[in-house]
Structure formats: C-alpha cells, structure tokens
C-alpha cells in the first residue's frame, strides 16, 4: 500500500507547450496552481515566473516572432469556445476576440508579428471561416478573408506572408489541403482525391515553394512528403515502414525539420535539415527524457527548439535542444559520442513530482493478446510492486477517440492505482490509430461492436494469468472509452466487478443529435449517420441494452461538455438505477469534456477510489 495519498499523486505537475521568445525566454504551461497557466523562464531550471492567474486552464501559448509578447487561448468552464488574448511584455492582458459564443482556433503569426490568423465559427456555428487580425485589434476588428464550409483550420503563414495554408477535415482519416492567396483571395485546392486520405501537420518550407507534411496517400501508414505549392504534386521523402510518421515541424527560415515516428506508441524523433533542392539530410539527435515527445517550437533564429516529453516514470517537462550545436557536431553518420549529443539538450523545467520518488513509478510492459479473429491486439500491462496469492484486481482502462491511441505517457492517477495494489491493462483495440490504415477502419459503423469484443478477449487473457484476480476486473474509460465501458458492461455483464464511465457516450443517436454542430459531420463519418444508420446506432447503444447490466457503475461528467453532452450521463444513470444497479453520479458545473481542474479531480477520483474499494 502506498505511503502517498491520492491528492499527492494528482499534484504531480506537468510543464508543457513551450514557446521560445525573441529574447531567448521560454514560455510554457505549468499546472502548479491546479490548472495550466503561463509561466516564463530566463534560464534553465531557475524559479519560473507566473504570468497568468486564471481559474480556467490556458490551452496554448505562442510568442510573437519579433517582440516579447504572447498570444494565448482559454475557454470558460470547459465549453471549448476558446477566446484569444495578448499578454504584453509589461504583463498587461488584452482580449483579442471577446466573442464568447464562438470558437477561435489559432492559425499563427505573420513573420513580423503584426498580424495573426485564426479560424472561427462566429458567422455560423456549424462552419469555420478564416480571419486575419492586427496584433492590437479587438473583437470584430478581425477581417473575414474567407468564408469556409465545414471544419476548416489555418496551418500557418507563408515565409513572405502572401498566403496561408488551409486544411479541411471530413473525418479523422480524410482531409484536404489548400493555399489561400491573401492578395487575390483565391483558394487553390492541392489535394483533390477519392476515398479517405490523410494530409496532416502541413508546414511551409523556407522558400515557400514546397509544403512539408505527413500523408498516407496510397500507403498503409503515414509517411513524410513534400508538396508543390502550385501543382499539389506530392513526393515521398521518408517512410515510416510499418509505423506512422505522425508529425513534422519545420523552421521556415533555416530549413531545420524534425519528424516523429510512432513505434508501437513510443516516440522516435529524427532531426534533419532541408537542402537547397528541398530534400532532407539527417542530423544527429540526442536522447530525450521519457518515451513520448511532441510540441516542437523553434526559436526565432532557428538555432534551437523546445519540445515536451514524458514517460510512465517521467512526468512531463520541457527541454530545449541546441540545434546550432548539433549542426556543429556534423551529419548523422559522424562519430559523435552520446556525451557530445547529450550536451546539446537541456531540460529547462523541473515540474514537481510532489515529493514522490520517480523510481517508485511503474513502467508498463508492452504486450499483445489474441482476439476473436486471431488478430493480436497491442496493450500496455502494468503490475503493482507486490502481487499476493490469488492475484490483484485490474483496471481495464480504455482510451477515447476511437481514432486515438494509448501511449506510455505519465499519469499520476494511474500510478496511484498501481500504488494501491491495482494492475492496469490499457488495450489499443481495433479502430485505434498508430497501427496502419486497415487497423483503424476495423471498427467503422457496422463493425463497431467488434472493438467491444476485443475488450471481452482482453478479459480472457487477464483471467489466464495467475497475477490477476479473475473476479475483480474493472472497466474504465472516457469519452468514446466511456461508451466502451458501458457497452462492455451490457454486452458481457458477467465479466465485470465494476465500471467507471467518464464523459461517455450512452446513446449514439442522442449523442449525434446534441453534440456541437461544428463537429457532427466529423463524428458521423466515424460512427454512422443519423439519416442512414439510425436503427443500427440505436441497436448498439448501451441505453437500449441496459436491462443486461449487472456491475456497479460510477458516472463522471462535466455540465458544459460540448462534445458528449451531459444528457448522456443523465440517461444512463436513470436507466441503470431502474435496473436496481448500484450507481453513483458526479457532475461538475465548471467542467466540460473531462475533469481538468485539480480540486475537481481530487473530489472525483477520491470518490471513484472509495467506490472501487467498496465493490472491488
């Protein structure tokens, strides 16, 4: 049994989302106050300065290119209607948008920092238009430069500020890329295609002639490519092999390029620089703390970059890599030793582990288990330090999405459960991203319940192990993972000791009818449409199979959730109680799609722990 209580584990801090300013200062988000706020550092591992003081979490921060001021985003109560703000050098905060009934999605600074771009649904809630605004403008001073349709976002300004990259999403696996000429207003479509093709992480190259991106055009996995700005001609630069290259960042001044390869959930980073011909040449890359990394942000001179990394035994922190030093070391085939490479990476932040020794944190085992059609399902399996005779209870923790992936990043809550003697099993069932196009589509529409069957076979695998108590198995998940919990409890009622549903879907029809109008089309592309698939969606909805449920259920939700409205929680709780199932419900008035505030997390998971102690 742990000597540290739940509150201690939940107060393990995270520092993330770094941005390097023109004066060399690092801005980042740190949740020391209970929610992520902006802090800055002049030098590595010094005491940081807090710059914002809100009760709501800040969602991102971005330094202007040529002056020490910042833009940041924040919503209210988890409603996801993000507003933009400017934080001046003197600490003054100026609202830039001030339209609380609309979403605003950051699109980046112009090269001189005098303007910025964003997408917003302020004209029509169901579509996103593109706006450009001066750094000192406010509210409706923004210029509407393109009336969009559907889910449109801005990918950044061209190096000479004459164009913007636009991306349009039809689903998580189908996007289009456009270039919008700012002088003429012409939008050039670069990616006309049939079927589902992903075009992601689109970046300008230094000359503005090429775009760099990851795509799976004609391939099973995402690869690194460049695209002609005028013709849309696509050229593959690097393949990820059996794994996705799932992100790329380019410094459009120096041509530095870094891409990440997702190898069974673990991040593998490759650092390159672009040659005059637009090809990529490898540079040496130092080792970073942890197993999962991202959020690359280049400094204004292109001589370094910041990124966040974490692992199961490493809470999230921001490191800065000396790119100039790596260039000096030489090409990737040089004989530079690891100490020379390690000297180029500096961990700038020291987010607290709340006094818990990091060596007590448990690393998972990556395993695979067989399912009904002889596929091997990947999963992360973690055992507590002590396993008594008869085995330990296990929490089957199911990710959301479904086009997502459980990866071995840090979680204080998971480490707490392990310290309390629970095992953890985190499957990436069919439909998860990270394992190729075919795997991701194995749960589409009428195949939805096959992913639930994968959970049933996970229980078989667990029950075959002498380390697991076979009658003490818990289903836990959030969002789509919450649906998986409810479906597992209603489809296979005899397997479960308890279930924990966090912001989960209880009925696909009511969910699609009530989710934010701007995202309904995207969700119908995955789950099926109300017009064509209503009967099927009703048939697989847990509320319509609730008579089968047996296991005690805990339901958590945020009242302001725009993705999975709180009515999903209300209806599953009411109907489960009618079946005389022990049910606990906890709804937070100041939360949205998830429990983000520390005070609420402590309240919520203290009650979840008590619930599991009682029933498991």
Secondary structure, DSSP 8 states (H G I E B T S, - for coil): --SS-HHHHHT---EEEEEE-TTS-EEEEE-TTSS-EEEEESSTTS--EE----SS-EEEEEE-SSSS-EEEEE-STT----EEEEE-TTS-EEES---TTS-EEEEEE-TTSSEEEEEE-SS-TTS-EEEEEETT--GGGSEEEE---SEEEEEEE-TTSSEEEEEEEEETTEEEEEEEETTT--EEE----SS---EEEEEE-TTSSEEEEEE-TTSSS-EEEEEETTT--EEEEE--TTSEEEEEEE-TTT-EEEEEEEETTEEEEEEEEE-TTS-EEEE-----SSSEEEEEEE-TTSSEEEEEEEETTEEEEEEEEEHHHHHHH-BTTS---HHHHHTTEEE------TT--GGGS---EEEEEE-TTS-EEEEEEE--S---TT-EEEEEEE-SSSS--------HHHHHHHHTT-EEEEE--TT-SSS-HHHHTTTSGGGHHHHHHHHHHHHHHHHTSTTEEEEEEEEEEETHHHHHHHHHHHHSGGG-SEEEEES--S-HHHHHHHS-TTTHHHHHHHH--HHHHHHHHHHH-GGGGGGG--SEEEEEEETT-SSS-THHHHHHHHHHHHTT--EEEEEETT--SS--SHHHHHHHHHHHHHHHHHH-
